[in-house]
Amino acid sequence: MIVLHGSAGSPYVARVRMQGYAKGLDITLRPAALGTPEFEAMNPIGKMPVLEHNGFILPESLIICEYLEDLHPTPTLLGHNPQERALARLIPRTVDLYCAGLFSLLRAASDPGYSVNVDAERANLNKGLNALEHFLQPTGYAARAELSLADCVLVPWLYYGNKLADIGDDSLSRYAKLSRYIETVADDPIAQRVWTEMDEAFRAFMTKWKADQAAASATA
Ligand SMILES: N[C@@H](CCC(=O)N[C@@H](CS)C(=O)NCC(=O)O)C(=O)O
């Protein structure tokens, strides 16, 4: 049995679920009890997702994805030759290392209590997006003609990336390959499923967060 501890709204959780859908794996999602001793015992870093597979515990989403590829190599989401496999790994690494500032920018726009250097985050994100644009394939999916692990990472990131437009930031539309890619994946049923799940979870999270904020300011 494969259990994934995490929330559907997390892009790091969603990439593993998307991989599971693409490979036809049965993955049970279980809420992550972040901050509890039980969760820290599974992952001392304290972040979701954590995978549990027949007693084996594994944190870090990209390592989890690689583990699932090793367990279930067919159909491959890495690729059929070294170049495809390298690109399927390069795009996730670019997203994680250079495009994660997106989350700080979105949070800064909605949470007045969150302090971040917006200009620095924006500059870093632009650098990451330039790299992403460079590595993206001009046709087909992100790293090859078919869906790959690169899409499993990029599609959940785009759920939040598409929200940049809501805060008056047209960054994504300035990239031709990324814009073409967004149109392509919008028609993909697996991407649609992941975005729908993320949207439900995100809306529920925001409703609760706003209620908590209102309650806190009423008692202040
Ligand atoms: N490098 C980690 C990042 C995971 C991550 O940042 N997860 C967030 C949720 S989106 C989290 O658990 N945050 C809780 C916290 O930082 O306390 C991975 O790829 O799994």
The ligand as an SDF file (V2000), in Angstrom:
LIG
                    3D

 20 19  0  0  0  0  0  0  0  0999 V2000
   11.6680   20.2300   -0.7300 N   0  0  0  0  0  0  0  0  0  0  0  0
   10.4040   19.7950   -0.1930 C   0  0  0  0  0  0  0  0  0  0  0  0
    9.4990   21.0150   -0.0360 C   0  0  0  0  0  0  0  0  0  0  0  0
    8.1520   20.6310    0.5560 C   0  0  0  0  0  0  0  0  0  0  0  0
    7.4030   21.8350    1.1270 C   0  0  0  0  0  0  0  0  0  0  0  0
    7.8650   22.9880    1.1190 O   0  0  0  0  0  0  0  0  0  0  0  0
    6.1960   21.5630    1.6450 N   0  0  0  0  0  0  0  0  0  0  0  0
    5.4200   22.5940    2.2980 C   0  0  0  0  0  0  0  0  0  0  0  0
    3.9580   22.5360    1.8370 C   0  0  0  0  0  0  0  0  0  0  0  0
    3.7110   23.1640    0.2420 S   0  0  0  0  0  0  0  0  0  0  0  0
    5.3830   22.3230    3.7930 C   0  0  0  0  0  0  0  0  0  0  0  0
    5.2940   21.1940    4.2060 O   0  0  0  0  0  0  0  0  0  0  0  0
    5.4230   23.3840    4.5930 N   0  0  0  0  0  0  0  0  0  0  0  0
    5.2700   23.2660    6.0020 C   0  0  0  0  0  0  0  0  0  0  0  0
    6.2930   24.0000    6.7630 C   0  0  0  0  0  0  0  0  0  0  0  0
    7.2410   24.5250    6.1640 O   0  0  0  0  0  0  0  0  0  0  0  0
    6.1420   24.0470    8.0010 O   0  0  0  0  0  0  0  0  0  0  0  0
    9.7900   18.7410   -1.1000 C   0  0  0  0  0  0  0  0  0  0  0  0
   10.0650   18.7920   -2.3130 O   0  0  0  0  0  0  0  0  0  0  0  0
    9.0830   17.8400   -0.6300 O   0  0  0  0  0  0  0  0  0  0  0  0
  1  2  1  0
  2  3  1  0
  2 18  1  0
  3  4  1  0
  4  5  1  0
  5  6  2  0
  5  7  1  0
  7  8  1  0
  8  9  1  0
  8 11  1  0
  9 10  1  0
 11 12  2  0
 11 13  1  0
 13 14  1  0
 14 15  1  0
 15 16  2  0
 15 17  1  0
 18 19  2  0
 18 20  1  0
M  END
$$$$
